[in-house]
Amino acid sequence: MNYKLSFSTLFVSISVISLFAIMVYLNVSTLELNKTIGTGLFYLKGYYEEGNMIVTEQGIGIITLPLAIGLVASTLIKGAQFYRASSVTN
């Protein structure tokens, strides 16, 4: 079986799988008051008190983290496939 996936198919597949894994992690994780998961572009979730209300927010990391994981993983996989294919032909 020598079927190779295209970079875009590999990227989307890995990104979707990591998105589901992150969503499951966020649902089962418990946060204490005034705690966050992640920072900056990879900010996933925050739980804090605003006035007399307790607020839970979801950050932009829910999108950027799976995309970053997908990009890095698919680049590594395609690089390994290219290196392996070029070493076989030489």
A tleap script that builds the chain and sets N, CA, C and O, in Angstrom:
source leaprc.protein.ff14SB
mol = sequence {
  NMET ASN TYR LYS LEU SER PHE SER THR LEU
  PHE VAL SER ILE SER VAL ILE SER LEU PHE
  ALA ILE MET VAL TYR LEU ASN VAL SER THR
  LEU GLU LEU ASN LYS THR ILE GLY THR GLY
  LEU PHE TYR LEU LYS GLY TYR TYR GLU GLU
  GLY ASN MET ILE VAL THR GLU GLN GLY ILE
  GLY ILE ILE THR LEU PRO LEU ALA ILE GLY
  LEU VAL ALA SER THR LEU ILE LYS GLY ALA
  GLN PHE TYR ARG ALA SER SER VAL THR CASN
}
set mol.1.N position { 0.853 -1.183 0.000 }
set mol.1.CA position { 0.000 0.000 0.000 }
set mol.1.C position { 0.888 1.231 0.000 }
set mol.1.O position { 1.559 1.515 0.993 }
set mol.2.N position { 0.898 1.953 -1.088 }
set mol.2.CA position { 1.768 3.107 -1.242 }
set mol.2.C position { 0.944 4.358 -1.516 }
set mol.2.O position { 1.306 5.174 -2.364 }
set mol.3.N position { -0.155 4.506 -0.801 }
set mol.3.CA position { -1.051 5.637 -1.014 }
set mol.3.C position { -0.572 6.818 -0.188 }
set mol.3.O position { -0.410 6.705 1.027 }
set mol.4.N position { -0.342 7.969 -0.853 }
set mol.4.CA position { 0.115 9.168 -0.159 }
set mol.4.C position { -1.002 10.210 -0.153 }
set mol.4.O position { -1.647 10.457 -1.172 }
set mol.5.N position { -1.211 10.804 0.995 }
set mol.5.CA position { -2.199 11.869 1.113 }
set mol.5.C position { -1.586 13.184 0.671 }
set mol.5.O position { -0.383 13.398 0.822 }
set mol.6.N position { -2.413 14.064 0.126 }
set mol.6.CA position { -1.912 15.389 -0.214 }
set mol.6.C position { -1.694 16.186 1.068 }
set mol.6.O position { -2.231 15.848 2.123 }
set mol.7.N position { -0.903 17.241 0.960 }
set mol.7.CA position { -0.599 18.059 2.136 }
set mol.7.C position { -1.865 18.654 2.733 }
set mol.7.O position { -2.026 18.677 3.953 }
set mol.8.N position { -2.766 19.135 1.880 }
set mol.8.CA position { -3.981 19.775 2.389 }
set mol.8.C position { -4.896 18.768 3.086 }
set mol.8.O position { -5.488 19.093 4.115 }
set mol.9.N position { -5.022 17.565 2.551 }
set mol.9.CA position { -5.841 16.539 3.190 }
set mol.9.C position { -5.252 16.138 4.534 }
set mol.9.O position { -5.977 15.976 5.516 }
set mol.10.N position { -3.949 15.980 4.571 }
set mol.10.CA position { -3.266 15.641 5.810 }
set mol.10.C position { -3.415 16.755 6.840 }
set mol.10.O position { -3.683 16.491 8.012 }
set mol.11.N position { -3.242 17.998 6.401 }
set mol.11.CA position { -3.363 19.164 7.281 }
set mol.11.C position { -4.763 19.264 7.894 }
set mol.11.O position { -4.902 19.460 9.102 }
set mol.12.N position { -5.782 19.132 7.069 }
set mol.12.CA position { -7.158 19.230 7.555 }
set mol.12.C position { -7.484 18.072 8.490 }
set mol.12.O position { -8.128 18.274 9.520 }
set mol.13.N position { -7.056 16.880 8.152 }
set mol.13.CA position { -7.334 15.715 8.996 }
set mol.13.C position { -6.709 15.856 10.379 }
set mol.13.O position { -7.372 15.624 11.390 }
set mol.14.N position { -5.448 16.231 10.425 }
set mol.14.CA position { -4.766 16.393 11.706 }
set mol.14.C position { -5.377 17.543 12.495 }
set mol.14.O position { -5.527 17.441 13.712 }
set mol.15.N position { -5.732 18.632 11.827 }
set mol.15.CA position { -6.334 19.784 12.507 }
set mol.15.C position { -7.681 19.427 13.123 }
set mol.15.O position { -7.971 19.834 14.248 }
set mol.16.N position { -8.502 18.679 12.409 }
set mol.16.CA position { -9.818 18.289 12.924 }
set mol.16.C position { -9.676 17.332 14.103 }
set mol.16.O position { -10.390 17.459 15.098 }
set mol.17.N position { -8.765 16.386 13.994 }
set mol.17.CA position { -8.554 15.451 15.098 }
set mol.17.C position { -8.051 16.187 16.336 }
set mol.17.O position { -8.512 15.918 17.445 }
set mol.18.N position { -7.115 17.109 16.158 }
set mol.18.CA position { -6.613 17.856 17.314 }
set mol.18.C position { -7.669 18.808 17.867 }
set mol.18.O position { -7.687 19.064 19.071 }
set mol.19.N position { -8.546 19.335 17.023 }
set mol.19.CA position { -9.641 20.171 17.508 }
set mol.19.C position { -10.559 19.373 18.424 }
set mol.19.O position { -10.934 19.848 19.495 }
set mol.20.N position { -10.920 18.170 18.011 }
set mol.20.CA position { -11.761 17.321 18.859 }
set mol.20.C position { -11.066 16.973 20.169 }
set mol.20.O position { -11.696 16.976 21.226 }
set mol.21.N position { -9.771 16.672 20.105 }
set mol.21.CA position { -9.022 16.348 21.326 }
set mol.21.C position { -8.982 17.544 22.275 }
set mol.21.O position { -9.124 17.378 23.487 }
set mol.22.N position { -8.791 18.731 21.741 }
set mol.22.CA position { -8.754 19.939 22.581 }
set mol.22.C position { -10.131 20.225 23.172 }
set mol.22.O position { -10.236 20.619 24.334 }
set mol.23.N position { -11.184 20.032 22.383 }
set mol.23.CA position { -12.535 20.259 22.904 }
set mol.23.C position { -12.848 19.285 24.042 }
set mol.23.O position { -13.452 19.679 25.039 }
set mol.24.N position { -12.451 18.038 23.906 }
set mol.24.CA position { -12.664 17.060 24.980 }
set mol.24.C position { -11.865 17.471 26.209 }
set mol.24.O position { -12.374 17.418 27.329 }
set mol.25.N position { -10.625 17.877 26.006 }
set mol.25.CA position { -9.789 18.314 27.129 }
set mol.25.C position { -10.418 19.506 27.850 }
set mol.25.O position { -10.443 19.542 29.080 }
set mol.26.N position { -10.921 20.470 27.100 }
set mol.26.CA position { -11.526 21.649 27.722 }
set mol.26.C position { -12.795 21.295 28.489 }
set mol.26.O position { -13.088 21.905 29.517 }
set mol.27.N position { -13.544 20.322 28.000 }
set mol.27.CA position { -14.771 19.929 28.687 }
set mol.27.C position { -14.513 19.164 29.975 }
set mol.27.O position { -15.293 19.274 30.921 }
set mol.28.N position { -13.442 18.395 30.029 }
set mol.28.CA position { -13.176 17.618 31.237 }
set mol.28.C position { -12.272 18.346 32.225 }
set mol.28.O position { -12.189 17.955 33.389 }
set mol.29.N position { -11.595 19.397 31.775 }
set mol.29.CA position { -10.698 20.119 32.679 }
set mol.29.C position { -11.511 21.032 33.598 }
set mol.29.O position { -12.522 21.611 33.201 }
set mol.30.N position { -11.039 21.138 34.824 }
set mol.30.CA position { -11.677 22.029 35.787 }
set mol.30.C position { -10.726 23.184 36.069 }
set mol.30.O position { -9.526 22.992 36.266 }
set mol.31.N position { -11.278 24.360 36.083 }
set mol.31.CA position { -10.488 25.565 36.346 }
set mol.31.C position { -10.909 26.179 37.669 }
set mol.31.O position { -12.092 26.209 38.010 }
set mol.32.N position { -9.938 26.660 38.396 }
set mol.32.CA position { -10.238 27.426 39.586 }
set mol.32.C position { -10.514 28.869 39.158 }
set mol.32.O position { -10.180 29.280 38.047 }
set mol.33.N position { -11.114 29.603 40.039 }
set mol.33.CA position { -11.440 31.002 39.755 }
set mol.33.C position { -10.165 31.782 39.457 }
set mol.33.O position { -9.143 31.596 40.118 }
set mol.34.N position { -10.234 32.660 38.452 }
set mol.34.CA position { -9.126 33.508 37.996 }
set mol.34.C position { -7.967 32.706 37.415 }
set mol.34.O position { -6.818 33.136 37.509 }
set mol.35.N position { -8.241 31.568 36.825 }
set mol.35.CA position { -7.225 30.754 36.161 }
set mol.35.C position { -7.543 30.678 34.666 }
set mol.35.O position { -8.700 30.784 34.258 }
set mol.36.N position { -6.509 30.496 33.870 }
set mol.36.CA position { -6.671 30.376 32.423 }
set mol.36.C position { -5.878 29.177 31.907 }
set mol.36.O position { -4.995 28.652 32.585 }
set mol.37.N position { -6.215 28.768 30.708 }
set mol.37.CA position { -5.447 27.744 29.992 }
set mol.37.C position { -4.918 28.414 28.735 }
set mol.37.O position { -5.691 28.799 27.858 }
set mol.38.N position { -3.605 28.552 28.648 }
set mol.38.CA position { -2.971 29.154 27.483 }
set mol.38.C position { -2.854 30.673 27.590 }
set mol.38.O position { -3.476 31.312 28.438 }
set mol.39.N position { -2.035 31.223 26.698 }
set mol.39.CA position { -1.852 32.670 26.639 }
set mol.39.C position { -1.732 33.109 25.189 }
set mol.39.O position { -1.417 32.303 24.314 }
set mol.40.N position { -1.977 34.357 24.943 }
set mol.40.CA position { -1.805 34.940 23.615 }
set mol.40.C position { -2.664 34.284 22.553 }
set mol.40.O position { -3.866 34.091 22.740 }
set mol.41.N position { -2.038 33.943 21.438 }
set mol.41.CA position { -2.770 33.301 20.332 }
set mol.41.C position { -3.251 31.905 20.686 }
set mol.41.O position { -4.143 31.371 20.027 }
set mol.42.N position { -2.672 31.314 21.715 }
set mol.42.CA position { -3.055 29.960 22.112 }
set mol.42.C position { -3.882 29.960 23.394 }
set mol.42.O position { -3.901 28.968 24.123 }
set mol.43.N position { -4.564 31.067 23.668 }
set mol.43.CA position { -5.441 31.178 24.833 }
set mol.43.C position { -6.690 30.339 24.595 }
set mol.43.O position { -7.447 30.599 23.660 }
set mol.44.N position { -6.907 29.330 25.444 }
set mol.44.CA position { -8.020 28.407 25.232 }
set mol.44.C position { -9.240 28.741 26.075 }
set mol.44.O position { -10.357 28.802 25.561 }
set mol.45.N position { -9.028 28.959 27.373 }
set mol.45.CA position { -10.186 29.102 28.245 }
set mol.45.C position { -9.805 29.912 29.476 }
set mol.45.O position { -8.689 29.801 29.985 }
set mol.46.N position { -10.742 30.728 29.950 }
set mol.46.CA position { -10.546 31.487 31.170 }
set mol.46.C position { -11.770 31.421 32.050 }
set mol.46.O position { -12.894 31.280 31.569 }
set mol.47.N position { -11.541 31.525 33.341 }
set mol.47.CA position { -12.623 31.431 34.323 }
set mol.47.C position { -12.340 32.487 35.377 }
set mol.47.O position { -11.384 32.358 36.141 }
set mol.48.N position { -13.158 33.527 35.426 }
set mol.48.CA position { -12.869 34.620 36.340 }
set mol.48.C position { -14.153 35.277 36.825 }
set mol.48.O position { -15.247 35.002 36.331 }
set mol.49.N position { -13.984 36.147 37.802 }
set mol.49.CA position { -15.115 36.850 38.398 }
set mol.49.C position { -15.125 38.285 37.875 }
set mol.49.O position { -14.113 38.985 37.926 }
set mol.50.N position { -16.264 38.704 37.379 }
set mol.50.CA position { -16.424 40.070 36.879 }
set mol.50.C position { -17.609 40.692 37.607 }
set mol.50.O position { -18.766 40.382 37.322 }
set mol.51.N position { -17.301 41.570 38.549 }
set mol.51.CA position { -18.368 42.134 39.378 }
set mol.51.C position { -18.905 41.052 40.282 }
set mol.51.O position { -18.154 40.437 41.041 }
set mol.52.N position { -20.200 40.815 40.206 }
set mol.52.CA position { -20.774 39.733 41.013 }
set mol.52.C position { -21.141 38.517 40.165 }
set mol.52.O position { -21.891 37.648 40.608 }
set mol.53.N position { -20.604 38.460 38.932 }
set mol.53.CA position { -20.865 37.326 38.041 }
set mol.53.C position { -19.578 36.521 37.832 }
set mol.53.O position { -18.476 37.069 37.843 }
set mol.54.N position { -19.742 35.235 37.645 }
set mol.54.CA position { -18.614 34.382 37.295 }
set mol.54.C position { -18.698 34.105 35.798 }
set mol.54.O position { -19.719 33.631 35.297 }
set mol.55.N position { -17.613 34.406 35.096 }
set mol.55.CA position { -17.597 34.343 33.632 }
set mol.55.C position { -16.625 33.254 33.184 }
set mol.55.O position { -15.504 33.158 33.685 }
set mol.56.N position { -17.067 32.447 32.244 }
set mol.56.CA position { -16.200 31.485 31.571 }
set mol.56.C position { -16.117 31.912 30.118 }
set mol.56.O position { -17.138 32.097 29.456 }
set mol.57.N position { -14.892 32.069 29.623 }
set mol.57.CA position { -14.740 32.489 28.233 }
set mol.57.C position { -13.835 31.522 27.490 }
set mol.57.O position { -12.980 30.858 28.075 }
set mol.58.N position { -14.049 31.466 26.204 }
set mol.58.CA position { -13.246 30.622 25.341 }
set mol.58.C position { -12.439 31.534 24.433 }
set mol.58.O position { -12.990 32.456 23.831 }
set mol.59.N position { -11.144 31.288 24.329 }
set mol.59.CA position { -10.262 32.160 23.567 }
set mol.59.C position { -10.050 31.711 22.138 }
set mol.59.O position { -10.605 30.709 21.687 }
set mol.60.N position { -9.228 32.482 21.435 }
set mol.60.CA position { -8.955 32.226 20.025 }
set mol.60.C position { -8.099 30.973 19.821 }
set mol.60.O position { -8.016 30.447 18.711 }
set mol.61.N position { -7.471 30.504 20.886 }
set mol.61.CA position { -6.634 29.306 20.789 }
set mol.61.C position { -7.388 28.065 20.375 }
set mol.61.O position { -6.780 27.104 19.902 }
set mol.62.N position { -8.697 28.062 20.541 }
set mol.62.CA position { -9.498 26.916 20.141 }
set mol.62.C position { -9.412 26.697 18.623 }
set mol.62.O position { -9.639 25.587 18.141 }
set mol.63.N position { -9.086 27.744 17.884 }
set mol.63.CA position { -8.897 27.634 16.435 }
set mol.63.C position { -7.410 27.594 16.079 }
set mol.63.O position { -6.991 26.776 15.260 }
set mol.64.N position { -6.609 28.478 16.693 }
set mol.64.CA position { -5.198 28.584 16.300 }
set mol.64.C position { -4.361 27.385 16.728 }
set mol.64.O position { -3.440 26.997 16.009 }
set mol.65.N position { -4.655 26.794 17.869 }
set mol.65.CA position { -3.859 25.652 18.331 }
set mol.65.C position { -4.016 24.428 17.427 }
set mol.65.O position { -3.004 23.833 17.056 }
set mol.66.N position { -5.237 24.021 17.054 }
set mol.66.CA position { -5.341 22.890 16.106 }
set mol.66.C position { -4.710 23.193 14.747 }
set mol.66.O position { -4.130 22.302 14.127 }
set mol.67.N position { -4.815 24.435 14.279 }
set mol.67.CA position { -4.191 24.786 13.003 }
set mol.67.C position { -2.675 24.700 13.096 }
set mol.67.O position { -2.019 24.221 12.170 }
set mol.68.N position { -2.117 25.163 14.212 }
set mol.68.CA position { -0.667 25.080 14.395 }
set mol.68.C position { -0.214 23.628 14.501 }
set mol.68.O position { 0.801 23.248 13.917 }
set mol.69.N position { -0.956 22.823 15.239 }
set mol.69.CA position { -0.624 21.392 15.362 }
set mol.69.C position { -0.707 20.720 13.996 }
set mol.69.O position { 0.175 19.943 13.630 }
set mol.70.N position { -1.763 21.018 13.241 }
set mol.70.CA position { -1.926 20.440 11.907 }
set mol.70.C position { -0.817 20.843 10.964 }
set mol.70.O position { -0.326 20.019 10.191 }
set mol.71.N position { -0.411 22.114 11.016 }
set mol.71.CA position { 0.649 22.600 10.136 }
set mol.71.C position { 1.980 21.938 10.457 }
set mol.71.O position { 2.671 21.464 9.556 }
set mol.72.N position { 2.336 21.903 11.712 }
set mol.72.CA position { 3.622 21.315 12.100 }
set mol.72.C position { 3.643 19.812 11.815 }
set mol.72.O position { 4.602 19.300 11.238 }
set mol.73.N position { 2.593 19.115 12.217 }
set mol.73.CA position { 2.564 17.663 12.030 }
set mol.73.C position { 2.552 17.282 10.546 }
set mol.73.O position { 3.286 16.383 10.135 }
set mol.74.N position { 1.734 17.952 9.748 }
set mol.74.CA position { 1.675 17.597 8.329 }
set mol.74.C position { 2.969 17.972 7.604 }
set mol.74.O position { 3.372 17.276 6.671 }
set mol.75.N position { 3.624 19.056 8.017 }
set mol.75.CA position { 4.916 19.414 7.431 }
set mol.75.C position { 5.968 18.363 7.766 }
set mol.75.O position { 6.761 17.976 6.908 }
set mol.76.N position { 5.974 17.901 9.019 }
set mol.76.CA position { 6.920 16.861 9.403 }
set mol.76.C position { 6.662 15.553 8.655 }
set mol.76.O position { 7.604 14.896 8.210 }
set mol.77.N position { 5.405 15.179 8.517 }
set mol.77.CA position { 5.068 13.933 7.823 }
set mol.77.C position { 5.437 14.016 6.353 }
set mol.77.O position { 6.045 13.091 5.815 }
set mol.78.N position { 5.077 15.115 5.694 }
set mol.78.CA position { 5.403 15.254 4.270 }
set mol.78.C position { 6.916 15.371 4.067 }
set mol.78.O position { 7.445 14.870 3.075 }
set mol.79.N position { 7.610 16.024 4.993 }
set mol.79.CA position { 9.068 16.100 4.908 }
set mol.79.C position { 9.707 14.729 5.040 }
set mol.79.O position { 10.644 14.404 4.311 }
set mol.80.N position { 9.203 13.923 5.968 }
set mol.80.CA position { 9.722 12.570 6.131 }
set mol.80.C position { 9.431 11.721 4.903 }
set mol.80.O position { 10.278 10.932 4.483 }
set mol.81.N position { 8.243 11.873 4.321 }
set mol.81.CA position { 7.917 11.131 3.103 }
set mol.81.C position { 8.828 11.542 1.956 }
set mol.81.O position { 9.289 10.690 1.195 }
set mol.82.N position { 9.094 12.844 1.822 }
set mol.82.CA position { 9.963 13.331 0.758 }
set mol.82.C position { 11.391 12.833 0.956 }
set mol.82.O position { 12.044 12.398 0.008 }
set mol.83.N position { 11.866 12.900 2.193 }
set mol.83.CA position { 13.229 12.445 2.480 }
set mol.83.C position { 13.371 10.949 2.216 }
set mol.83.O position { 14.369 10.497 1.656 }
set mol.84.N position { 12.360 10.191 2.627 }
set mol.84.CA position { 12.400 8.750 2.419 }
set mol.84.C position { 12.341 8.408 0.931 }
set mol.84.O position { 13.031 7.498 0.471 }
set mol.85.N position { 11.516 9.141 0.181 }
set mol.85.CA position { 11.399 8.884 -1.263 }
set mol.85.C position { 12.682 9.273 -1.993 }
set mol.85.O position { 13.107 8.578 -2.916 }
set mol.86.N position { 13.300 10.385 -1.580 }
set mol.86.CA position { 14.523 10.801 -2.259 }
set mol.86.C position { 15.701 9.914 -1.894 }
set mol.86.O position { 16.603 9.741 -2.714 }
set mol.87.N position { 15.726 9.346 -0.693 }
set mol.87.CA position { 16.817 8.452 -0.315 }
set mol.87.C position { 16.679 7.087 -1.007 }
set mol.87.O position { 17.682 6.408 -1.225 }
set mol.88.N position { 15.467 6.683 -1.348 }
set mol.88.CA position { 15.255 5.431 -2.051 }
set mol.88.C position { 15.707 5.553 -3.500 }
set mol.88.O position { 16.263 4.603 -4.051 }
set mol.89.N position { 15.478 6.700 -4.125 }
set mol.89.CA position { 15.832 6.878 -5.530 }
set mol.89.C position { 17.335 7.098 -5.714 }
set mol.89.O position { 17.868 6.844 -6.795 }
set mol.90.N position { 18.019 7.564 -4.675 }
set mol.90.CA position { 19.467 7.815 -4.803 }
set mol.90.C position { 20.284 6.608 -4.521 }
set mol.90.O position { 21.512 6.664 -4.588 }
savepdb mol mol.pdb
quit
